[in-house]
Amino acid sequence: MEKKIHAFESEIFEAFRSNEKKMDKAKDTLKDNGYYCDNLWHVDDVKQNYPKCSTKEALEVLDDVMTSDYIQETIYSFIDKKLNK
């Protein structure tokens, strides 16, 4: 039984590592094309504080927040401040 559990844990770990490598490759592709990808948000960032929130709802919340005028204006304001020292 212990061997089965160890094999199962190894399988899960390998699947996680495979997905992590795919995500890293996708981020590298985006970075190579001029996109900033070092601050990504995940549905779990929403769901950790709102556990009853569905994945679909969490994605909608993230979309609403990240595309809000306030966030966009704040980002551009900080870019301006950084470049106009």
N, C-alpha and C positions, 0 to 999 in steps of 0.2 A: 504494500500500500504506500509506503514512504517513497519508493522509487517512482510510483505513478504521480504522486504529488510533486516530486522534484521535477519530473519530466514536464508536467503541466505548467509549473512555474517557469521553467526554461522556455517553453513554447510561448507563454504570454510575454516574457521579457523580450524574446526575439521578435515577436510581432510589434511590440512597442518600439524597439530599436529600428525596425524596418520603416515604420511610420515616421519616426523621428528623422531618419535619413531622408525620406521623401519630402518632408516639410522643410528640412534644411536646404535641400536641392531647389525646391520651389522658391524659397526666400533668396537664395543665391542668384537664381535666374532673375527675379525681380530687381534685386540690388544691382546686378550687372546692367539692367536697363533703366537705372536712375531712380528707382523707388526706394523709399525708406521703410524698412521692415523690422526695425529693432524694438518696436513698441506695439505689439499685436495684442488684441483683446480676444478672449475666448468666452463662450457662453457660460462656462463655469465661473468666470469672474462675476457675472450677474447672479447666477444660481446659488453661489455660496452664501449670499446674503438674503436671497429670496428663493428658498428651496422649492416652493410650490410653483415657481415660474417654469413653464415648459421651455424646451430648447428653441422652439419657433418664437415664442414670446421674447426670450432672451436675445435672439438675433435681431428681432424688431427693435428692442430697446437699444441695443448697441448701434444699430443703423440710425435710429432717431437721434441718439446722443452724438454720435461721431459726425453726422452730417448737419448738425444744428448750426445756425448762424453764429451762436456764441463761440462754439469750439473753433469754427473756421476763422472767425475774426481774431480770436485769441492767438491762434497759431501764427497767422500773418503778422499780428502785432509783435509777437516775440521774434519772428524772423527779421522784421524791420529793426527792432531794438538791437538784435545781435549784429546785424550788418551795418548799422549806422552808429557804431560805438562812439 
